[in-house]
Amino acid sequence: MTRTTSDVLEEFRLRGISVAEWARHNGFNPTLVYQVLRSRHVPTRGQSHRIAVALGMKRGLLEQDLSLMNQVAQ
């Protein structure tokens, strides 16, 4: 089950951390994390996808294994 923005913000509140602190700790741009949380940025690929997956808001993989593309090209 994926989490909602409210779920994520409540967990931050319970842990006593800010969104920006979580973003920096995980190597993400804080502004982009806020955009993902506010649904202003559709997390379809790239860093926004990785943010949504790391927050549990989207199912997906965090690894950037591009070998699938290499196998298709061969």
N, CA, C and O atoms as a Tripos MOL2 file, in Angstrom:
@<TRIPOS>MOLECULE
protein
  296   295    74     0     0
PROTEIN
NO_CHARGES

@<TRIPOS>ATOM
      1 N           0.8330   -1.1800    0.0000 N.3       1 MET1
      2 CA          0.0000    0.0000    0.0000 C.3       1 MET1
      3 C           0.8820    1.2500    0.0000 C.2       1 MET1
      4 O           1.8530    1.3370    0.7520 O.2       1 MET1
      5 N           0.5410    2.1880   -0.8290 N.am      2 THR2
      6 CA          1.3150    3.4180   -0.8820 C.3       2 THR2
      7 C           0.8110    4.4150    0.1550 C.2       2 THR2
      8 O          -0.3350    4.3560    0.6020 O.2       2 THR2
      9 N           1.6890    5.3180    0.5160 N.am      3 ARG3
     10 CA          1.3500    6.3060    1.5440 C.3       3 ARG3
     11 C           0.9080    7.6130    0.8960 C.2       3 ARG3
     12 O           1.2960    7.9320   -0.2280 O.2       3 ARG3
     13 N           0.1010    8.3470    1.6190 N.am      4 THR4
     14 CA         -0.3500    9.6570    1.1590 C.3       4 THR4
     15 C           0.5870   10.7310    1.6790 C.2       4 THR4
     16 O           1.4420   10.4730    2.5260 O.2       4 THR4
     17 N           0.4150   11.9300    1.1630 N.am      5 THR5
     18 CA          1.1850   13.0650    1.6620 C.3       5 THR5
     19 C           0.9630   13.2470    3.1580 C.2       5 THR5
     20 O           1.9070   13.5140    3.9010 O.2       5 THR5
     21 N          -0.2850   13.1020    3.5980 N.am      6 SER6
     22 CA         -0.5920   13.2330    5.0290 C.3       6 SER6
     23 C           0.1560   12.1930    5.8510 C.2       6 SER6
     24 O           0.6660   12.5020    6.9280 O.2       6 SER6
     25 N           0.2260   10.9550    5.3460 N.am      7 ASP7
     26 CA          0.9600    9.8920    6.0400 C.3       7 ASP7
     27 C           2.4330   10.2630    6.1970 C.2       7 ASP7
     28 O           3.0140   10.1130    7.2720 O.2       7 ASP7
     29 N           3.0210   10.7450    5.1150 N.am      8 VAL8
     30 CA          4.4460   11.0870    5.1290 C.3       8 VAL8
     31 C           4.7090   12.2430    6.0910 C.2       8 VAL8
     32 O           5.6370   12.1860    6.8970 O.2       8 VAL8
     33 N           3.8990   13.2790    6.0060 N.am      9 LEU9
     34 CA          4.0880   14.4360    6.8840 C.3       9 LEU9
     35 C           3.8820   14.0680    8.3530 C.2       9 LEU9
     36 O           4.5670   14.5920    9.2310 O.2       9 LEU9
     37 N           2.9420   13.1700    8.6120 N.am     10 GLU10
     38 CA          2.7260   12.7200   10.0000 C.3      10 GLU10
     39 C           3.9450   11.9520   10.5100 C.2      10 GLU10
     40 O           4.3310   12.1050   11.6680 O.2      10 GLU10
     41 N           4.5500   11.1300    9.6590 N.am     11 GLU11
     42 CA          5.7470   10.4080   10.0840 C.3      11 GLU11
     43 C           6.8920   11.3780   10.3740 C.2      11 GLU11
     44 O           7.6180   11.2080   11.3530 O.2      11 GLU11
     45 N           7.0530   12.3880    9.5270 N.am     12 PHE12
     46 CA          8.0800   13.4010    9.7970 C.3      12 PHE12
     47 C           7.8170   14.0650   11.1410 C.2      12 PHE12
     48 O           8.7460   14.2690   11.9230 O.2      12 PHE12
     49 N           6.5500   14.4080   11.4190 N.am     13 ARG13
     50 CA          6.1940   15.0500   12.6820 C.3      13 ARG13
     51 C           6.5380   14.1390   13.8610 C.2      13 ARG13
     52 O           7.1020   14.5880   14.8590 O.2      13 ARG13
     53 N           6.1910   12.8470   13.7360 N.am     14 LEU14
     54 CA          6.4650   11.8910   14.8100 C.3      14 LEU14
     55 C           7.9630   11.7070   15.0470 C.2      14 LEU14
     56 O           8.3980   11.5040   16.1810 O.2      14 LEU14
     57 N           8.7370   11.7790   13.9840 N.am     15 ARG15
     58 CA         10.1840   11.6150   14.0920 C.3      15 ARG15
     59 C          10.8900   12.9160   14.4900 C.2      15 ARG15
     60 O          12.0580   12.9000   14.8790 O.2      15 ARG15
     61 N          10.1760   14.0390   14.3900 N.am     16 GLY16
     62 CA         10.7660   15.3220   14.7410 C.3      16 GLY16
     63 C          11.7530   15.8360   13.7170 C.2      16 GLY16
     64 O          12.7290   16.5010   14.0640 O.2      16 GLY16
     65 N          11.4980   15.5260   12.4360 N.am     17 ILE17
     66 CA         12.3820   16.0000   11.3650 C.3      17 ILE17
     67 C          11.5670   16.7990   10.3550 C.2      17 ILE17
     68 O          10.3530   16.6350   10.2370 O.2      17 ILE17
     69 N          12.2610   17.6580    9.6400 N.am     18 SER18
     70 CA         11.6060   18.4540    8.6090 C.3      18 SER18
     71 C          11.7440   17.7610    7.2580 C.2      18 SER18
     72 O          12.5620   16.8580    7.0800 O.2      18 SER18
     73 N          10.9360   18.2000    6.3290 N.am     19 VAL19
     74 CA         11.0200   17.6790    4.9610 C.3      19 VAL19
     75 C          12.3970   17.9800    4.3870 C.2      19 VAL19
     76 O          13.0240   17.1200    3.7690 O.2      19 VAL19
     77 N          12.8590   19.1990    4.5960 N.am     20 ALA20
     78 CA         14.1690   19.5960    4.0690 C.3      20 ALA20
     79 C          15.2950   18.7570    4.6760 C.2      20 ALA20
     80 O          16.2290   18.3630    3.9760 O.2      20 ALA20
     81 N          15.2030   18.4890    5.9660 N.am     21 GLU21
     82 CA         16.2220   17.6700    6.6270 C.3      21 GLU21
     83 C          16.2470   16.2610    6.0230 C.2      21 GLU21
     84 O          17.3170   15.7200    5.7430 O.2      21 GLU21
     85 N          15.0570   15.6690    5.8240 N.am     22 TRP22
     86 CA         14.9700   14.3370    5.2090 C.3      22 TRP22
     87 C          15.5520   14.3670    3.8070 C.2      22 TRP22
     88 O          16.3000   13.4710    3.4150 O.2      22 TRP22
     89 N          15.2040   15.4060    3.0510 N.am     23 ALA23
     90 CA         15.6860   15.5240    1.6750 C.3      23 ALA23
     91 C          17.2100   15.5780    1.6340 C.2      23 ALA23
     92 O          17.8370   14.8300    0.8840 O.2      23 ALA23
     93 N          17.7990   16.4460    2.4260 N.am     24 ARG24
     94 CA         19.2630   16.5690    2.4360 C.3      24 ARG24
     95 C          19.9290   15.2700    2.8730 C.2      24 ARG24
     96 O          20.9300   14.8560    2.2890 O.2      24 ARG24
     97 N          19.3770   14.6290    3.8970 N.am     25 HIS25
     98 CA         19.9400   13.3740    4.4010 C.3      25 HIS25
     99 C          19.9240   12.2880    3.3300 C.2      25 HIS25
    100 O          20.8160   11.4400    3.2910 O.2      25 HIS25
    101 N          18.9190   12.3100    2.4640 N.am     26 ASN26
    102 CA         18.7770   11.2930    1.4230 C.3      26 ASN26
    103 C          19.3030   11.7320    0.0630 C.2      26 ASN26
    104 O          19.1340   11.0250   -0.9310 O.2      26 ASN26
    105 N          19.9410   12.8960    0.0210 N.am     27 GLY27
    106 CA         20.5800   13.3570   -1.2130 C.3      27 GLY27
    107 C          19.6220   13.9190   -2.2510 C.2      27 GLY27
    108 O          19.9260   13.9160   -3.4440 O.2      27 GLY27
    109 N          18.4590   14.4030   -1.8040 N.am     28 PHE28
    110 CA         17.4720   14.9600   -2.7200 C.3      28 PHE28
    111 C          17.4120   16.4760   -2.5680 C.2      28 PHE28
    112 O          17.7680   17.0250   -1.5250 O.2      28 PHE28
    113 N          16.9620   17.1280   -3.6090 N.am     29 ASN29
    114 CA         16.7360   18.5610   -3.5920 C.3      29 ASN29
    115 C          15.4770   18.8360   -2.7640 C.2      29 ASN29
    116 O          14.4030   18.3510   -3.1180 O.2      29 ASN29
    117 N          15.5810   19.6020   -1.6710 N.am     30 PRO30
    118 CA         14.4010   19.8520   -0.8310 C.3      30 PRO30
    119 C          13.2210   20.4550   -1.5870 C.2      30 PRO30
    120 O          12.0740   20.0960   -1.3200 O.2      30 PRO30
    121 N          13.4800   21.3550   -2.5140 N.am     31 THR31
    122 CA         12.3990   21.9690   -3.2830 C.3      31 THR31
    123 C          11.6360   20.9230   -4.0800 C.2      31 THR31
    124 O          10.4080   20.9610   -4.1440 O.2      31 THR31
    125 N          12.3580   19.9910   -4.6850 N.am     32 LEU32
    126 CA         11.7010   18.9380   -5.4650 C.3      32 LEU32
    127 C          10.9070   17.9980   -4.5670 C.2      32 LEU32
    128 O           9.8480   17.5160   -4.9670 O.2      32 LEU32
    129 N          11.3980   17.7300   -3.3640 N.am     33 VAL33
    130 CA         10.6530   16.8940   -2.4150 C.3      33 VAL33
    131 C           9.3360   17.5710   -2.0600 C.2      33 VAL33
    132 O           8.2890   16.9240   -2.0350 O.2      33 VAL33
    133 N           9.3860   18.8750   -1.7860 N.am     34 TYR34
    134 CA          8.1440   19.6140   -1.5050 C.3      34 TYR34
    135 C           7.1910   19.5570   -2.6970 C.2      34 TYR34
    136 O           5.9820   19.4180   -2.5120 O.2      34 TYR34
    137 N           7.7170   19.6610   -3.9120 N.am     35 GLN35
    138 CA          6.8710   19.6000   -5.1060 C.3      35 GLN35
    139 C           6.2120   18.2330   -5.2470 C.2      35 GLN35
    140 O           5.0380   18.1420   -5.6060 O.2      35 GLN35
    141 N           6.9620   17.1730   -4.9680 N.am     36 VAL36
    142 CA          6.3920   15.8240   -5.0300 C.3      36 VAL36
    143 C           5.2970   15.6890   -3.9680 C.2      36 VAL36
    144 O           4.2260   15.1490   -4.2450 O.2      36 VAL36
    145 N           5.5620   16.1740   -2.7670 N.am     37 LEU37
    146 CA          4.5700   16.0880   -1.6940 C.3      37 LEU37
    147 C           3.3160   16.8990   -2.0120 C.2      37 LEU37
    148 O           2.2120   16.5150   -1.6250 O.2      37 LEU37
    149 N           3.4810   18.0030   -2.7060 N.am     38 ARG38
    150 CA          2.3300   18.8500   -3.0510 C.3      38 ARG38
    151 C           1.7040   18.4570   -4.3810 C.2      38 ARG38
    152 O           0.7760   19.1130   -4.8550 O.2      38 ARG38
    153 N           2.2140   17.3830   -4.9830 N.am     39 SER39
    154 CA          1.7150   16.8720   -6.2630 C.3      39 SER39
    155 C           1.8300   17.8950   -7.3880 C.2      39 SER39
    156 O           1.0490   17.8580   -8.3390 O.2      39 SER39
    157 N           2.7790   18.7900   -7.2890 N.am     40 ARG40
    158 CA          3.0250   19.7430   -8.3720 C.3      40 ARG40
    159 C           3.9530   19.1550   -9.4170 C.2      40 ARG40
    160 O           4.0660   19.6700  -10.5290 O.2      40 ARG40
    161 N           4.6110   18.0780   -9.0480 N.am     41 HIS41
    162 CA          5.5740   17.4440   -9.9450 C.3      41 HIS41
    163 C           5.2150   15.9680  -10.0340 C.2      41 HIS41
    164 O           5.3060   15.2410   -9.0450 O.2      41 HIS41
    165 N           4.8130   15.5340  -11.1990 N.am     42 VAL42
    166 CA          4.4030   14.1380  -11.3710 C.3      42 VAL42
    167 C           5.6310   13.2390  -11.2750 C.2      42 VAL42
    168 O           6.5670   13.3770  -12.0610 O.2      42 VAL42
    169 N           5.6280   12.3180  -10.3110 N.am     43 PRO43
    170 CA          6.8140   11.4680  -10.1220 C.3      43 PRO43
    171 C           6.8560   10.2900  -11.0880 C.2      43 PRO43
    172 O           6.6470    9.1460  -10.6820 O.2      43 PRO43
    173 N           7.1230   10.5630  -12.3580 N.am     44 THR44
    174 CA          7.1260    9.4960  -13.3520 C.3      44 THR44
    175 C           8.5070    8.9160  -13.6190 C.2      44 THR44
    176 O           8.6330    7.7330  -13.9340 O.2      44 THR44
    177 N           9.5400    9.7380  -13.4950 N.am     45 ARG45
    178 CA         10.9000    9.2450  -13.7430 C.3      45 ARG45
    179 C          11.8960   10.2190  -13.1240 C.2      45 ARG45
    180 O          11.5300   11.2910  -12.6420 O.2      45 ARG45
    181 N          13.1340    9.8260  -13.1500 N.am     46 GLY46
    182 CA         14.1840   10.6920  -12.6330 C.3      46 GLY46
    183 C          14.1300   10.8500  -11.1280 C.2      46 GLY46
    184 O          13.6700    9.9650  -10.4070 O.2      46 GLY46
    185 N          14.6080   11.9930  -10.6690 N.am     47 GLN47
    186 CA         14.7130   12.2190   -9.2290 C.3      47 GLN47
    187 C          13.3460   12.2540   -8.5560 C.2      47 GLN47
    188 O          13.2120   11.7820   -7.4270 O.2      47 GLN47
    189 N          12.3310   12.7980   -9.2160 N.am     48 SER48
    190 CA         11.0010   12.8360   -8.5940 C.3      48 SER48
    191 C          10.4600   11.4240   -8.3820 C.2      48 SER48
    192 O           9.7980   11.1600   -7.3780 O.2      48 SER48
    193 N          10.7330   10.5200   -9.3120 N.am     49 HIS49
    194 CA         10.3360    9.1080   -9.1470 C.3      49 HIS49
    195 C          11.0390    8.5170   -7.9290 C.2      49 HIS49
    196 O          10.4070    7.8630   -7.0990 O.2      49 HIS49
    197 N          12.3450    8.7470   -7.8240 N.am     50 ARG50
    198 CA         13.1130    8.1980   -6.7070 C.3      50 ARG50
    199 C          12.6380    8.7700   -5.3710 C.2      50 ARG50
    200 O          12.6220    8.0600   -4.3660 O.2      50 ARG50
    201 N          12.2550   10.0350   -5.3530 N.am     51 ILE51
    202 CA         11.7260   10.6500   -4.1310 C.3      51 ILE51
    203 C          10.4270    9.9810   -3.7270 C.2      51 ILE51
    204 O          10.2610    9.5950   -2.5700 O.2      51 ILE51
    205 N           9.5030    9.8390   -4.6690 N.am     52 ALA52
    206 CA          8.1970    9.2370   -4.3690 C.3      52 ALA52
    207 C           8.3580    7.8040   -3.8730 C.2      52 ALA52
    208 O           7.6540    7.3880   -2.9530 O.2      52 ALA52
    209 N           9.2740    7.0460   -4.4680 N.am     53 VAL53
    210 CA          9.5150    5.6680   -4.0300 C.3      53 VAL53
    211 C          10.1270    5.6690   -2.6300 C.2      53 VAL53
    212 O           9.7100    4.8910   -1.7720 O.2      53 VAL53
    213 N          11.1100    6.5340   -2.3970 N.am     54 ALA54
    214 CA         11.7680    6.5910   -1.0810 C.3      54 ALA54
    215 C          10.7900    7.0000    0.0170 C.2      54 ALA54
    216 O          10.9190    6.5530    1.1570 O.2      54 ALA54
    217 N           9.8200    7.8380   -0.3110 N.am     55 LEU55
    218 CA          8.8150    8.2520    0.6630 C.3      55 LEU55
    219 C           7.7060    7.2220    0.8360 C.2      55 LEU55
    220 O           6.8890    7.3330    1.7500 O.2      55 LEU55
    221 N           7.6760    6.2270   -0.0330 N.am     56 GLY56
    222 CA          6.6310    5.2080    0.0370 C.3      56 GLY56
    223 C           5.3300    5.6510   -0.6130 C.2      56 GLY56
    224 O           4.2810    5.0500   -0.3830 O.2      56 GLY56
    225 N           5.3970    6.6960   -1.4200 N.am     57 MET57
    226 CA          4.2020    7.2160   -2.0780 C.3      57 MET57
    227 C           3.9440    6.5500   -3.4270 C.2      57 MET57
    228 O           2.9040    6.7680   -4.0490 O.2      57 MET57
    229 N           4.8910    5.7450   -3.8670 N.am     58 LYS58
    230 CA          4.7980    5.1060   -5.1720 C.3      58 LYS58
    231 C           5.5760    3.8000   -5.1270 C.2      58 LYS58
    232 O           6.6440    3.7240   -4.5200 O.2      58 LYS58
    233 N           5.0380    2.7850   -5.7660 N.am     59 ARG59
    234 CA          5.7900    1.5390   -5.9060 C.3      59 ARG59
    235 C           6.8070    1.7200   -7.0140 C.2      59 ARG59
    236 O           6.5260    2.3740   -8.0180 O.2      59 ARG59
    237 N           7.9620    1.1550   -6.8440 N.am     60 GLY60
    238 CA          8.9820    1.2710   -7.8690 C.3      60 GLY60
    239 C          10.3370    0.8650   -7.3390 C.2      60 GLY60
    240 O          10.4800    0.4800   -6.1790 O.2      60 GLY60
    241 N          11.3170    0.9570   -8.1950 N.am     61 LEU61
    242 CA         12.6860    0.6080   -7.8570 C.3      61 LEU61
    243 C          13.5200    1.8650   -7.7590 C.2      61 LEU61
    244 O          13.3340    2.8090   -8.5270 O.2      61 LEU61
    245 N          14.4360    1.8750   -6.8130 N.am     62 LEU62
    246 CA         15.3280    3.0170   -6.6490 C.3      62 LEU62
    247 C          16.6000    2.8640   -7.4650 C.2      62 LEU62
    248 O          17.2580    3.8560   -7.7800 O.2      62 LEU62
    249 N          16.9510    1.6380   -7.8080 N.am     63 GLU63
    250 CA         18.1780    1.4150   -8.5670 C.3      63 GLU63
    251 C          17.9940    1.9110   -9.9890 C.2      63 GLU63
    252 O          16.9080    1.8190  -10.5600 O.2      63 GLU63
    253 N          19.0590    2.4330  -10.5440 N.am     64 GLN64
    254 CA         19.0160    2.8680  -11.9300 C.3      64 GLN64
    255 C          19.7630    1.8480  -12.7760 C.2      64 GLN64
    256 O          20.8270    2.1420  -13.3210 O.2      64 GLN64
    257 N          19.2040    0.6550  -12.8810 N.am     65 ASP65
    258 CA         19.8100   -0.3980  -13.6800 C.3      65 ASP65
    259 C          19.3130   -0.2530  -15.1090 C.2      65 ASP65
    260 O          18.1820   -0.6190  -15.4280 O.2      65 ASP65
    261 N          20.1660    0.2790  -15.9570 N.am     66 LEU66
    262 CA         19.7900    0.5080  -17.3410 C.3      66 LEU66
    263 C          20.1650   -0.6690  -18.2330 C.2      66 LEU66
    264 O          20.1100   -0.5600  -19.4580 O.2      66 LEU66
    265 N          20.5490   -1.8020  -17.6240 N.am     67 SER67
    266 CA         20.9580   -2.9520  -18.4230 C.3      67 SER67
    267 C          19.8230   -3.4730  -19.2850 C.2      67 SER67
    268 O          20.0690   -4.0550  -20.3410 O.2      67 SER67
    269 N          18.5890   -3.2750  -18.8560 N.am     68 LEU68
    270 CA         17.4480   -3.6990  -19.6560 C.3      68 LEU68
    271 C          17.4910   -3.0170  -21.0160 C.2      68 LEU68
    272 O          17.2220   -3.6490  -22.0370 O.2      68 LEU68
    273 N          17.8290   -1.7300  -21.0380 N.am     69 MET69
    274 CA         17.9210   -1.0120  -22.2960 C.3      69 MET69
    275 C          19.0560   -1.5620  -23.1520 C.2      69 MET69
    276 O          18.9290   -1.6470  -24.3740 O.2      69 MET69
    277 N          20.1680   -1.9360  -22.5140 N.am     70 ASN70
    278 CA         21.3030   -2.4890  -23.2570 C.3      70 ASN70
    279 C          20.9660   -3.8380  -23.8520 C.2      70 ASN70
    280 O          21.4260   -4.1580  -24.9480 O.2      70 ASN70
    281 N          20.1670   -4.6440  -23.1520 N.am     71 GLN71
    282 CA         19.7840   -5.9530  -23.6640 C.3      71 GLN71
    283 C          18.8920   -5.8090  -24.8850 C.2      71 GLN71
    284 O          19.0050   -6.5960  -25.8240 O.2      71 GLN71
    285 N          18.0230   -4.8370  -24.8910 N.am     72 VAL72
    286 CA         17.1270   -4.6260  -26.0230 C.3      72 VAL72
    287 C          17.9010   -4.1810  -27.2350 C.2      72 VAL72
    288 O          17.5650   -4.5620  -28.3560 O.2      72 VAL72
    289 N          18.9430   -3.3710  -27.0360 N.am     73 ALA73
    290 CA         19.7050   -2.8330  -28.1550 C.3      73 ALA73
    291 C          20.5970   -3.8790  -28.8190 C.2      73 ALA73
    292 O          21.0250   -3.6880  -29.9570 O.2      73 ALA73
    293 N          20.8810   -4.9720  -28.1320 N.am     74 GLN74
    294 CA         21.8190   -5.9630  -28.6780 C.3      74 GLN74
    295 C          21.1880   -6.8110  -29.7320 C.2      74 GLN74
    296 O          21.8440   -7.6920  -30.2890 O.2      74 GLN74
@<TRIPOS>BOND
     1     1     2 1
     2     2     3 1
     3     3     4 2
     4     3     5 am
     5     5     6 1
     6     6     7 1
     7     7     8 2
     8     7     9 am
     9     9    10 1
    10    10    11 1
    11    11    12 2
    12    11    13 am
    13    13    14 1
    14    14    15 1
    15    15    16 2
    16    15    17 am
    17    17    18 1
    18    18    19 1
    19    19    20 2
    20    19    21 am
    21    21    22 1
    22    22    23 1
    23    23    24 2
    24    23    25 am
    25    25    26 1
    26    26    27 1
    27    27    28 2
    28    27    29 am
    29    29    30 1
    30    30    31 1
    31    31    32 2
    32    31    33 am
    33    33    34 1
    34    34    35 1
    35    35    36 2
    36    35    37 am
    37    37    38 1
    38    38    39 1
    39    39    40 2
    40    39    41 am
    41    41    42 1
    42    42    43 1
    43    43    44 2
    44    43    45 am
    45    45    46 1
    46    46    47 1
    47    47    48 2
    48    47    49 am
    49    49    50 1
    50    50    51 1
    51    51    52 2
    52    51    53 am
    53    53    54 1
    54    54    55 1
    55    55    56 2
    56    55    57 am
    57    57    58 1
    58    58    59 1
    59    59    60 2
    60    59    61 am
    61    61    62 1
    62    62    63 1
    63    63    64 2
    64    63    65 am
    65    65    66 1
    66    66    67 1
    67    67    68 2
    68    67    69 am
    69    69    70 1
    70    70    71 1
    71    71    72 2
    72    71    73 am
    73    73    74 1
    74    74    75 1
    75    75    76 2
    76    75    77 am
    77    77    78 1
    78    78    79 1
    79    79    80 2
    80    79    81 am
    81    81    82 1
    82    82    83 1
    83    83    84 2
    84    83    85 am
    85    85    86 1
    86    86    87 1
    87    87    88 2
    88    87    89 am
    89    89    90 1
    90    90    91 1
    91    91    92 2
    92    91    93 am
    93    93    94 1
    94    94    95 1
    95    95    96 2
    96    95    97 am
    97    97    98 1
    98    98    99 1
    99    99   100 2
   100    99   101 am
   101   101   102 1
   102   102   103 1
   103   103   104 2
   104   103   105 am
   105   105   106 1
   106   106   107 1
   107   107   108 2
   108   107   109 am
   109   109   110 1
   110   110   111 1
   111   111   112 2
   112   111   113 am
   113   113   114 1
   114   114   115 1
   115   115   116 2
   116   115   117 am
   117   117   118 1
   118   118   119 1
   119   119   120 2
   120   119   121 am
   121   121   122 1
   122   122   123 1
   123   123   124 2
   124   123   125 am
   125   125   126 1
   126   126   127 1
   127   127   128 2
   128   127   129 am
   129   129   130 1
   130   130   131 1
   131   131   132 2
   132   131   133 am
   133   133   134 1
   134   134   135 1
   135   135   136 2
   136   135   137 am
   137   137   138 1
   138   138   139 1
   139   139   140 2
   140   139   141 am
   141   141   142 1
   142   142   143 1
   143   143   144 2
   144   143   145 am
   145   145   146 1
   146   146   147 1
   147   147   148 2
   148   147   149 am
   149   149   150 1
   150   150   151 1
   151   151   152 2
   152   151   153 am
   153   153   154 1
   154   154   155 1
   155   155   156 2
   156   155   157 am
   157   157   158 1
   158   158   159 1
   159   159   160 2
   160   159   161 am
   161   161   162 1
   162   162   163 1
   163   163   164 2
   164   163   165 am
   165   165   166 1
   166   166   167 1
   167   167   168 2
   168   167   169 am
   169   169   170 1
   170   170   171 1
   171   171   172 2
   172   171   173 am
   173   173   174 1
   174   174   175 1
   175   175   176 2
   176   175   177 am
   177   177   178 1
   178   178   179 1
   179   179   180 2
   180   179   181 am
   181   181   182 1
   182   182   183 1
   183   183   184 2
   184   183   185 am
   185   185   186 1
   186   186   187 1
   187   187   188 2
   188   187   189 am
   189   189   190 1
   190   190   191 1
   191   191   192 2
   192   191   193 am
   193   193   194 1
   194   194   195 1
   195   195   196 2
   196   195   197 am
   197   197   198 1
   198   198   199 1
   199   199   200 2
   200   199   201 am
   201   201   202 1
   202   202   203 1
   203   203   204 2
   204   203   205 am
   205   205   206 1
   206   206   207 1
   207   207   208 2
   208   207   209 am
   209   209   210 1
   210   210   211 1
   211   211   212 2
   212   211   213 am
   213   213   214 1
   214   214   215 1
   215   215   216 2
   216   215   217 am
   217   217   218 1
   218   218   219 1
   219   219   220 2
   220   219   221 am
   221   221   222 1
   222   222   223 1
   223   223   224 2
   224   223   225 am
   225   225   226 1
   226   226   227 1
   227   227   228 2
   228   227   229 am
   229   229   230 1
   230   230   231 1
   231   231   232 2
   232   231   233 am
   233   233   234 1
   234   234   235 1
   235   235   236 2
   236   235   237 am
   237   237   238 1
   238   238   239 1
   239   239   240 2
   240   239   241 am
   241   241   242 1
   242   242   243 1
   243   243   244 2
   244   243   245 am
   245   245   246 1
   246   246   247 1
   247   247   248 2
   248   247   249 am
   249   249   250 1
   250   250   251 1
   251   251   252 2
   252   251   253 am
   253   253   254 1
   254   254   255 1
   255   255   256 2
   256   255   257 am
   257   257   258 1
   258   258   259 1
   259   259   260 2
   260   259   261 am
   261   261   262 1
   262   262   263 1
   263   263   264 2
   264   263   265 am
   265   265   266 1
   266   266   267 1
   267   267   268 2
   268   267   269 am
   269   269   270 1
   270   270   271 1
   271   271   272 2
   272   271   273 am
   273   273   274 1
   274   274   275 1
   275   275   276 2
   276   275   277 am
   277   277   278 1
   278   278   279 1
   279   279   280 2
   280   279   281 am
   281   281   282 1
   282   282   283 1
   283   283   284 2
   284   283   285 am
   285   285   286 1
   286   286   287 1
   287   287   288 2
   288   287   289 am
   289   289   290 1
   290   290   291 1
   291   291   292 2
   292   291   293 am
   293   293   294 1
   294   294   295 1
   295   295   296 2
@<TRIPOS>SUBSTRUCTURE
     1 MET1         2 RESIDUE 1 A MET
     2 THR2         6 RESIDUE 1 A THR
     3 ARG3        10 RESIDUE 1 A ARG
     4 THR4        14 RESIDUE 1 A THR
     5 THR5        18 RESIDUE 1 A THR
     6 SER6        22 RESIDUE 1 A SER
     7 ASP7        26 RESIDUE 1 A ASP
     8 VAL8        30 RESIDUE 1 A VAL
     9 LEU9        34 RESIDUE 1 A LEU
    10 GLU10       38 RESIDUE 1 A GLU
    11 GLU11       42 RESIDUE 1 A GLU
    12 PHE12       46 RESIDUE 1 A PHE
    13 ARG13       50 RESIDUE 1 A ARG
    14 LEU14       54 RESIDUE 1 A LEU
    15 ARG15       58 RESIDUE 1 A ARG
    16 GLY16       62 RESIDUE 1 A GLY
    17 ILE17       66 RESIDUE 1 A ILE
    18 SER18       70 RESIDUE 1 A SER
    19 VAL19       74 RESIDUE 1 A VAL
    20 ALA20       78 RESIDUE 1 A ALA
    21 GLU21       82 RESIDUE 1 A GLU
    22 TRP22       86 RESIDUE 1 A TRP
    23 ALA23       90 RESIDUE 1 A ALA
    24 ARG24       94 RESIDUE 1 A ARG
    25 HIS25       98 RESIDUE 1 A HIS
    26 ASN26      102 RESIDUE 1 A ASN
    27 GLY27      106 RESIDUE 1 A GLY
    28 PHE28      110 RESIDUE 1 A PHE
    29 ASN29      114 RESIDUE 1 A ASN
    30 PRO30      118 RESIDUE 1 A PRO
    31 THR31      122 RESIDUE 1 A THR
    32 LEU32      126 RESIDUE 1 A LEU
    33 VAL33      130 RESIDUE 1 A VAL
    34 TYR34      134 RESIDUE 1 A TYR
    35 GLN35      138 RESIDUE 1 A GLN
    36 VAL36      142 RESIDUE 1 A VAL
    37 LEU37      146 RESIDUE 1 A LEU
    38 ARG38      150 RESIDUE 1 A ARG
    39 SER39      154 RESIDUE 1 A SER
    40 ARG40      158 RESIDUE 1 A ARG
    41 HIS41      162 RESIDUE 1 A HIS
    42 VAL42      166 RESIDUE 1 A VAL
    43 PRO43      170 RESIDUE 1 A PRO
    44 THR44      174 RESIDUE 1 A THR
    45 ARG45      178 RESIDUE 1 A ARG
    46 GLY46      182 RESIDUE 1 A GLY
    47 GLN47      186 RESIDUE 1 A GLN
    48 SER48      190 RESIDUE 1 A SER
    49 HIS49      194 RESIDUE 1 A HIS
    50 ARG50      198 RESIDUE 1 A ARG
    51 ILE51      202 RESIDUE 1 A ILE
    52 ALA52      206 RESIDUE 1 A ALA
    53 VAL53      210 RESIDUE 1 A VAL
    54 ALA54      214 RESIDUE 1 A ALA
    55 LEU55      218 RESIDUE 1 A LEU
    56 GLY56      222 RESIDUE 1 A GLY
    57 MET57      226 RESIDUE 1 A MET
    58 LYS58      230 RESIDUE 1 A LYS
    59 ARG59      234 RESIDUE 1 A ARG
    60 GLY60      238 RESIDUE 1 A GLY
    61 LEU61      242 RESIDUE 1 A LEU
    62 LEU62      246 RESIDUE 1 A LEU
    63 GLU63      250 RESIDUE 1 A GLU
    64 GLN64      254 RESIDUE 1 A GLN
    65 ASP65      258 RESIDUE 1 A ASP
    66 LEU66      262 RESIDUE 1 A LEU
    67 SER67      266 RESIDUE 1 A SER
    68 LEU68      270 RESIDUE 1 A LEU
    69 MET69      274 RESIDUE 1 A MET
    70 ASN70      278 RESIDUE 1 A ASN
    71 GLN71      282 RESIDUE 1 A GLN
    72 VAL72      286 RESIDUE 1 A VAL
    73 ALA73      290 RESIDUE 1 A ALA
    74 GLN74      294 RESIDUE 1 A GLN
